[in-house]
């Protein structure tokens, strides 16, 4: 609960003081529907997603909830031999893909992952391109 209050305060302060867009994620469904999430700087070494409206906001919250430290993934997670797509650009190189029983993640920085292949509201979504700063996504 305390973490959520702090996160809300940080996001609100970013909205009030303005924010700098430092990266983006482009997700797409098999039918071609796409959503771009803009990554904003919220302080030294910290980033978040710019708030959206309507369905895009609900999607943003889903993705943000799954941007975690790799150690929080279930014990069945496996590093894939498949390299990340060339369109994934992180400050620490291309990283690796990590699969769990329900989702595939990209390790965009040491110990940090974000979702790249998953089902959301009955549709399969995939991260098409990523430009992620050297920051921890919250």
N, CA and C atoms as a LAMMPS dump frame, in Angstrom:
ITEM: TIMESTEP
0
ITEM: NUMBER OF ATOMS
414
ITEM: BOX BOUNDS ff ff ff
-5.0000000000000000e+02 5.0000000000000000e+02
-5.0000000000000000e+02 5.0000000000000000e+02
-5.0000000000000000e+02 5.0000000000000000e+02
ITEM: ATOMS id mol type element x y z
1 1 1 N 0.831 -1.189 0
2 1 2 C 0 0 0
3 1 3 C 0.878 1.257 0
4 2 1 N 1.871 1.282 0.878
5 2 2 C 2.761 2.441 0.968
6 2 3 C 3.458 2.68 -0.37
7 3 1 N 3.901 1.571 -1.024
8 3 2 C 4.581 1.684 -2.316
9 3 3 C 3.665 2.33 -3.35
10 4 1 N 2.403 1.922 -3.379
11 4 2 C 1.454 2.481 -4.346
12 4 3 C 1.223 3.969 -4.105
13 5 1 N 1.162 4.369 -2.844
14 5 2 C 0.985 5.793 -2.516
15 5 3 C 2.207 6.583 -2.984
16 6 1 N 3.396 6.04 -2.725
17 6 2 C 4.626 6.715 -3.165
18 6 3 C 4.676 6.807 -4.686
19 7 1 N 4.307 5.709 -5.374
20 7 2 C 4.307 5.702 -6.827
21 7 3 C 3.326 6.733 -7.372
22 8 1 N 2.144 6.81 -6.779
23 8 2 C 1.158 7.796 -7.197
24 8 3 C 1.694 9.211 -6.997
25 9 1 N 2.34 9.456 -5.87
26 9 2 C 2.904 10.78 -5.594
27 9 3 C 3.98 11.136 -6.618
28 10 1 N 4.824 10.169 -6.96
29 10 2 C 5.877 10.421 -7.949
30 10 3 C 5.257 10.72 -9.31
31 11 1 N 4.261 9.926 -9.703
32 11 2 C 3.618 10.142 -10.999
33 11 3 C 2.906 11.489 -11.052
34 12 1 N 2.228 11.852 -9.966
35 12 2 C 1.55 13.142 -9.936
36 12 3 C 2.536 14.292 -9.987
37 13 1 N 3.665 14.16 -9.285
38 13 2 C 4.651 15.232 -9.321
39 13 3 C 5.254 15.351 -10.713
40 14 1 N 5.41 14.218 -11.4
41 14 2 C 5.908 14.27 -12.778
42 14 3 C 4.914 14.986 -13.676
43 15 1 N 3.629 14.762 -13.436
44 15 2 C 2.602 15.417 -14.243
45 15 3 C 2.568 16.916 -13.975
46 16 1 N 2.758 17.289 -12.713
47 16 2 C 2.711 18.704 -12.351
48 16 3 C 3.942 19.441 -12.855
49 17 1 N 5.109 18.864 -12.651
50 17 2 C 6.344 19.562 -13.016
51 17 3 C 6.68 19.421 -14.49
52 18 1 N 5.911 18.639 -15.2
53 18 2 C 6.251 18.338 -16.579
54 18 3 C 7.174 17.135 -16.571
55 19 1 N 7.384 16.55 -17.708
56 19 2 C 8.229 15.372 -17.759
57 19 3 C 8.953 15.33 -19.082
58 20 1 N 10.04 14.616 -19.074
59 20 2 C 10.831 14.44 -20.279
60 20 3 C 10.615 13.019 -20.777
61 21 1 N 10.22 12.874 -22.023
62 21 2 C 10.078 11.558 -22.629
63 21 3 C 11.485 11.056 -22.938
64 22 1 N 11.82 9.863 -22.417
65 22 2 C 13.167 9.32 -22.575
66 22 3 C 13.186 7.988 -23.325
67 23 1 N 12.017 7.491 -23.709
68 23 2 C 11.959 6.232 -24.431
69 23 3 C 10.531 5.855 -24.765
70 24 1 N 10.373 4.674 -25.373
71 24 2 C 9.036 4.223 -25.736
72 24 3 C 9.015 2.715 -25.946
73 25 1 N 7.813 2.162 -25.854
74 25 2 C 7.557 0.759 -26.153
75 25 3 C 6.389 0.716 -27.125
76 26 1 N 6.506 -0.042 -28.205
77 26 2 C 5.418 -0.216 -29.156
78 26 3 C 4.96 -1.663 -29.105
79 27 1 N 3.715 -1.86 -28.672
80 27 2 C 3.107 -3.186 -28.624
81 27 3 C 2.096 -3.297 -29.75
82 28 1 N 1.939 -4.529 -30.282
83 28 2 C 0.985 -4.746 -31.365
84 28 3 C 0.34 -6.118 -31.202
85 29 1 N -0.939 -6.203 -31.636
86 29 2 C -1.645 -7.484 -31.653
87 29 3 C -1.427 -8.146 -33.012
88 30 1 N -1.853 -9.407 -33.117
89 30 2 C -1.745 -10.114 -34.395
90 30 3 C -2.601 -9.458 -35.472
91 31 1 N -3.688 -8.794 -35.059
92 31 2 C -4.561 -8.123 -36.027
93 31 3 C -4.046 -6.74 -36.426
94 32 1 N -2.959 -6.28 -35.814
95 32 2 C -2.347 -5.008 -36.189
96 32 3 C -2.674 -3.834 -35.286
97 33 1 N -3.496 -4.053 -34.273
98 33 2 C -3.786 -2.961 -33.326
99 33 3 C -2.521 -2.657 -32.536
100 34 1 N -2.194 -1.399 -32.357
101 34 2 C -0.974 -1.044 -31.642
102 34 3 C -1.195 -0.021 -30.55
103 35 1 N -0.336 -0.082 -29.544
104 35 2 C -0.324 0.902 -28.471
105 35 3 C 1.134 1.246 -28.194
106 36 1 N 1.426 2.542 -28.172
107 36 2 C 2.764 3.003 -27.825
108 36 3 C 2.726 3.571 -26.414
109 37 1 N 3.611 3.093 -25.572
110 37 2 C 3.749 3.608 -24.216
111 37 3 C 4.998 4.476 -24.177
112 38 1 N 4.836 5.707 -23.753
113 38 2 C 5.958 6.629 -23.656
114 38 3 C 6.593 6.514 -22.277
115 39 1 N 7.907 6.402 -22.239
116 39 2 C 8.657 6.291 -20.983
117 39 3 C 9.113 7.696 -20.601
118 40 1 N 8.816 8.073 -19.352
119 40 2 C 9.179 9.404 -18.873
120 40 3 C 10.162 9.308 -17.707
121 41 1 N 11.007 10.304 -17.62
122 41 2 C 11.971 10.424 -16.521
123 41 3 C 11.23 10.933 -15.294
124 42 1 N 11.334 10.196 -14.16
125 42 2 C 10.666 10.645 -12.935
126 42 3 C 11.658 10.924 -11.807
127 43 1 N 12.925 10.925 -12.127
128 43 2 C 13.943 11.215 -11.123
129 43 3 C 15.21 10.448 -11.426
130 44 1 N 16.256 10.698 -10.685
131 44 2 C 17.545 10.045 -10.95
132 44 3 C 17.432 8.51 -10.978
133 45 1 N 17.726 7.936 -12.135
134 45 2 C 17.714 6.484 -12.285
135 45 3 C 16.334 5.858 -12.287
136 46 1 N 15.282 6.662 -12.354
137 46 2 C 13.919 6.138 -12.296
138 46 3 C 13.124 6.616 -13.509
139 47 1 N 12.276 5.717 -14.024
140 47 2 C 11.408 6.063 -15.145
141 47 3 C 10.053 5.41 -14.919
142 48 1 N 9.063 5.918 -15.623
143 48 2 C 7.718 5.37 -15.548
144 48 3 C 7.076 5.548 -16.914
145 49 1 N 5.838 5.125 -17.038
146 49 2 C 5.103 5.334 -18.271
147 49 3 C 4.22 6.56 -18.134
148 50 1 N 4.166 7.349 -19.185
149 50 2 C 3.295 8.515 -19.182
150 50 3 C 1.844 8.049 -19.071
151 51 1 N 1.059 8.657 -18.199
152 51 2 C -0.354 8.284 -18.083
153 51 3 C -1.072 8.433 -19.423
154 52 1 N -2.012 7.533 -19.67
155 52 2 C -2.789 7.519 -20.907
156 52 3 C -4.257 7.745 -20.582
157 53 1 N -5.117 7.526 -21.542
158 53 2 C -6.555 7.676 -21.361
159 53 3 C -7.259 6.379 -21.761
160 54 1 N -8.38 6.093 -21.124
161 54 2 C -9.251 4.974 -21.503
162 54 3 C -8.563 3.623 -21.498
163 55 1 N -8.782 2.853 -22.581
164 55 2 C -8.231 1.51 -22.689
165 55 3 C -6.716 1.483 -22.704
166 56 1 N -6.106 2.52 -23.257
167 56 2 C -4.641 2.594 -23.268
168 56 3 C -4.095 2.726 -21.849
169 57 1 N -4.828 3.408 -20.971
170 57 2 C -4.402 3.551 -19.574
171 57 3 C -4.469 2.216 -18.85
172 58 1 N -5.512 1.44 -19.102
173 58 2 C -5.64 0.122 -18.475
174 58 3 C -4.512 -0.787 -18.969
175 59 1 N -4.202 -0.721 -20.273
176 59 2 C -3.098 -1.494 -20.834
177 59 3 C -1.776 -1.051 -20.202
178 60 1 N -1.572 0.256 -20.081
179 60 2 C -0.345 0.794 -19.467
180 60 3 C -0.177 0.246 -18.055
181 61 1 N -1.25 0.225 -17.286
182 61 2 C -1.186 -0.28 -15.916
183 61 3 C -0.833 -1.763 -15.894
184 62 1 N -1.367 -2.536 -16.837
185 62 2 C -1.044 -3.958 -16.932
186 62 3 C 0.443 -4.152 -17.202
187 63 1 N 0.96 -3.433 -18.2
188 63 2 C 2.38 -3.56 -18.541
189 63 3 C 3.241 -3.1 -17.369
190 64 1 N 2.891 -1.977 -16.767
191 64 2 C 3.679 -1.444 -15.654
192 64 3 C 3.727 -2.429 -14.489
193 65 1 N 2.602 -3.091 -14.224
194 65 2 C 2.536 -4.084 -13.143
195 65 3 C 3.518 -5.235 -13.389
196 66 1 N 3.8 -5.524 -14.67
197 66 2 C 4.672 -6.642 -15.011
198 66 3 C 6.119 -6.228 -15.295
199 67 1 N 6.459 -4.969 -15.107
200 67 2 C 7.857 -4.521 -15.175
201 67 3 C 8.436 -4.757 -13.783
202 68 1 N 9.197 -5.823 -13.646
203 68 2 C 9.63 -6.27 -12.319
204 68 3 C 11.115 -6.625 -12.312
205 69 1 N 11.592 -6.903 -11.132
206 69 2 C 12.925 -7.484 -10.989
207 69 3 C 12.811 -8.961 -11.37
208 70 1 N 13.797 -9.456 -12.075
209 70 2 C 13.75 -10.825 -12.593
210 70 3 C 13.556 -11.864 -11.49
211 71 1 N 14.071 -11.611 -10.314
212 71 2 C 13.931 -12.575 -9.228
213 71 3 C 12.482 -12.76 -8.787
214 72 1 N 11.573 -11.855 -9.192
215 72 2 C 10.156 -11.979 -8.855
216 72 3 C 9.394 -12.891 -9.815
217 73 1 N 10.052 -13.321 -10.91
218 73 2 C 9.404 -14.235 -11.846
219 73 3 C 9.289 -15.612 -11.201
220 74 1 N 8.314 -16.397 -11.691
221 74 2 C 8.146 -17.721 -11.082
222 74 3 C 9.368 -18.599 -11.339
223 75 1 N 9.504 -19.616 -10.525
224 75 2 C 10.698 -20.479 -10.54
225 75 3 C 10.862 -21.243 -11.854
226 76 1 N 9.803 -21.333 -12.647
227 76 2 C 9.875 -22.074 -13.908
228 76 3 C 10.483 -21.247 -15.04
229 77 1 N 10.847 -20.003 -14.786
230 77 2 C 11.347 -19.142 -15.857
231 77 3 C 12.631 -19.701 -16.46
232 78 1 N 12.743 -19.521 -17.782
233 78 2 C 13.899 -20.026 -18.523
234 78 3 C 14.384 -18.949 -19.487
235 79 1 N 15.701 -18.813 -19.587
236 79 2 C 16.292 -17.894 -20.568
237 79 3 C 16.217 -18.575 -21.925
238 80 1 N 15.696 -17.878 -22.916
239 80 2 C 15.553 -18.428 -24.26
240 80 3 C 16.845 -18.263 -25.05
241 81 1 N 17.098 -19.213 -25.953
242 81 2 C 18.254 -19.1 -26.837
243 81 3 C 17.995 -18.071 -27.93
244 82 1 N 16.718 -17.841 -28.213
245 82 2 C 16.302 -16.856 -29.213
246 82 3 C 16.743 -15.46 -28.773
247 83 1 N 17.472 -14.741 -29.642
248 83 2 C 17.878 -13.383 -29.255
249 83 3 C 16.697 -12.42 -29.336
250 84 1 N 16.728 -11.342 -28.572
251 84 2 C 15.676 -10.339 -28.684
252 84 3 C 15.684 -9.727 -30.088
253 85 1 N 14.54 -9.266 -30.581
254 85 2 C 14.509 -8.606 -31.894
255 85 3 C 15.463 -7.413 -31.949
256 86 1 N 15.918 -7.104 -33.142
257 86 2 C 16.842 -5.988 -33.333
258 86 3 C 16.221 -4.658 -32.922
259 87 1 N 14.896 -4.581 -32.894
260 87 2 C 14.212 -3.345 -32.53
261 87 3 C 14.182 -3.059 -31.039
262 88 1 N 14.751 -3.949 -30.236
263 88 2 C 14.804 -3.739 -28.784
264 88 3 C 16.126 -3.07 -28.45
265 89 1 N 16.049 -1.827 -28.019
266 89 2 C 17.259 -1.066 -27.703
267 89 3 C 17.206 -0.649 -26.238
268 90 1 N 18.187 -1.108 -25.482
269 90 2 C 18.313 -0.734 -24.087
270 90 3 C 19.669 -0.11 -23.852
271 91 1 N 19.793 0.618 -22.789
272 91 2 C 21.062 1.275 -22.478
273 91 3 C 22.162 0.262 -22.21
274 92 1 N 21.775 -0.963 -21.837
275 92 2 C 22.762 -1.999 -21.513
276 92 3 C 22.826 -3.091 -22.571
277 93 1 N 22.548 -2.755 -23.821
278 93 2 C 22.605 -3.741 -24.897
279 93 3 C 21.25 -4.375 -25.15
280 94 1 N 21.271 -5.539 -25.817
281 94 2 C 20.03 -6.173 -26.223
282 94 3 C 19.45 -7.106 -25.174
283 95 1 N 20.22 -7.529 -24.19
284 95 2 C 19.697 -8.404 -23.146
285 95 3 C 19.297 -9.765 -23.668
286 96 1 N 18.418 -10.452 -22.933
287 96 2 C 17.933 -11.777 -23.309
288 96 3 C 16.427 -11.823 -23.095
289 97 1 N 15.809 -12.852 -23.673
290 97 2 C 14.392 -13.107 -23.439
291 97 3 C 14.254 -14.174 -22.372
292 98 1 N 13.27 -14.001 -21.492
293 98 2 C 13.02 -14.931 -20.392
294 98 3 C 11.555 -15.35 -20.472
295 99 1 N 11.306 -16.66 -20.51
296 99 2 C 9.938 -17.151 -20.613
297 99 3 C 9.476 -17.742 -19.289
298 100 1 N 8.242 -17.411 -18.922
299 100 2 C 7.574 -18.044 -17.783
300 100 3 C 6.388 -18.824 -18.347
301 101 1 N 5.61 -19.418 -17.485
302 101 2 C 4.453 -20.19 -17.93
303 101 3 C 3.407 -19.311 -18.62
304 102 1 N 3.34 -18.027 -18.276
305 102 2 C 2.274 -17.176 -18.798
306 102 3 C 2.745 -16.026 -19.684
307 103 1 N 4.04 -15.719 -19.7
308 103 2 C 4.497 -14.518 -20.378
309 103 3 C 5.97 -14.653 -20.755
310 104 1 N 6.367 -13.918 -21.794
311 104 2 C 7.788 -13.811 -22.132
312 104 3 C 8.21 -12.379 -21.813
313 105 1 N 9.388 -12.251 -21.217
314 105 2 C 9.925 -10.969 -20.782
315 105 3 C 11.232 -10.688 -21.507
316 106 1 N 11.613 -9.414 -21.528
317 106 2 C 12.919 -8.994 -22.037
318 106 3 C 13.696 -8.42 -20.864
319 107 1 N 14.918 -8.909 -20.661
320 107 2 C 15.805 -8.344 -19.643
321 107 3 C 16.466 -7.119 -20.267
322 108 1 N 15.915 -5.95 -19.978
323 108 2 C 16.392 -4.705 -20.585
324 108 3 C 17.552 -4.088 -19.825
325 109 1 N 17.783 -4.54 -18.62
326 109 2 C 18.89 -4.078 -17.778
327 109 3 C 19.191 -5.213 -16.801
328 110 1 N 20.34 -5.188 -16.154
329 110 2 C 20.64 -6.263 -15.2
330 110 3 C 19.523 -6.422 -14.169
331 111 1 N 18.98 -7.634 -14.09
332 111 2 C 17.956 -8.031 -13.121
333 111 3 C 16.585 -7.411 -13.358
334 112 1 N 16.393 -6.606 -14.413
335 112 2 C 15.108 -5.957 -14.666
336 112 3 C 14.493 -6.48 -15.956
337 113 1 N 13.198 -6.82 -15.908
338 113 2 C 12.508 -7.352 -17.075
339 113 3 C 11.205 -6.597 -17.323
340 114 1 N 10.773 -6.635 -18.572
341 114 2 C 9.468 -6.087 -18.934
342 114 3 C 8.795 -7.059 -19.893
343 115 1 N 7.454 -7.074 -19.916
344 115 2 C 6.733 -8.056 -20.727
345 115 3 C 6.847 -7.769 -22.225
346 116 1 N 7.056 -8.855 -23.017
347 116 2 C 7.162 -8.69 -24.465
348 116 3 C 6.168 -9.546 -25.249
349 117 1 N 5.71 -10.668 -24.692
350 117 2 C 4.712 -11.515 -25.349
351 117 3 C 3.754 -12.009 -24.283
352 118 1 N 2.458 -11.72 -24.49
353 118 2 C 1.484 -12.081 -23.464
354 118 3 C 0.07 -11.972 -24.006
355 119 1 N -0.858 -12.597 -23.304
356 119 2 C -2.276 -12.441 -23.602
357 119 3 C -2.833 -11.376 -22.681
358 120 1 N -3.598 -10.468 -23.279
359 120 2 C -4.225 -9.393 -22.525
360 120 3 C -5.633 -9.228 -23.068
361 121 1 N -6.602 -9.428 -22.198
362 121 2 C -8.021 -9.305 -22.571
363 121 3 C -8.35 -10.129 -23.813
364 122 1 N -7.839 -11.364 -23.835
365 122 2 C -8.172 -12.296 -24.905
366 122 3 C -7.402 -12.128 -26.203
367 123 1 N -6.436 -11.222 -26.243
368 123 2 C -5.63 -11.014 -27.443
369 123 3 C -4.16 -11.221 -27.132
370 124 1 N -3.432 -11.757 -28.119
371 124 2 C -1.992 -11.918 -27.985
372 124 3 C -1.32 -10.604 -28.365
373 125 1 N -0.469 -10.085 -27.487
374 125 2 C 0.269 -8.846 -27.703
375 125 3 C 1.759 -9.155 -27.761
376 126 1 N 2.474 -8.394 -28.586
377 126 2 C 3.924 -8.552 -28.681
378 126 3 C 4.585 -7.187 -28.754
379 127 1 N 5.711 -7.067 -28.075
380 127 2 C 6.504 -5.842 -28.147
381 127 3 C 7.229 -5.842 -29.489
382 128 1 N 6.964 -4.823 -30.291
383 128 2 C 7.55 -4.719 -31.627
384 128 3 C 8.868 -3.959 -31.581
385 129 1 N 8.878 -2.844 -30.864
386 129 2 C 10.114 -2.075 -30.731
387 129 3 C 10.175 -1.464 -29.341
388 130 1 N 11.393 -1.283 -28.87
389 130 2 C 11.611 -0.735 -27.536
390 130 3 C 12.841 0.151 -27.549
391 131 1 N 12.699 1.3 -26.928
392 131 2 C 13.815 2.208 -26.707
393 131 3 C 13.748 2.552 -25.219
394 132 1 N 14.56 1.851 -24.42
395 132 2 C 14.472 1.943 -22.971
396 132 3 C 15.733 2.585 -22.411
397 133 1 N 15.576 3.618 -21.589
398 133 2 C 16.748 4.291 -21.01
399 133 3 C 17.39 3.433 -19.924
400 134 1 N 18.536 3.856 -19.469
401 134 2 C 19.239 3.181 -18.373
402 134 3 C 18.592 3.614 -17.064
403 135 1 N 17.355 3.171 -16.859
404 135 2 C 16.588 3.521 -15.664
405 135 3 C 15.744 2.345 -15.241
406 136 1 N 15.328 2.353 -14.016
407 136 2 C 14.42 1.337 -13.523
408 136 3 C 13.003 1.79 -13.82
409 137 1 N 12.236 0.968 -14.548
410 137 2 C 10.847 1.3 -14.853
411 137 3 C 9.991 0.971 -13.641
412 138 1 N 9.17 1.931 -13.234
413 138 2 C 8.248 1.732 -12.119
414 138 3 C 6.834 1.826 -12.638
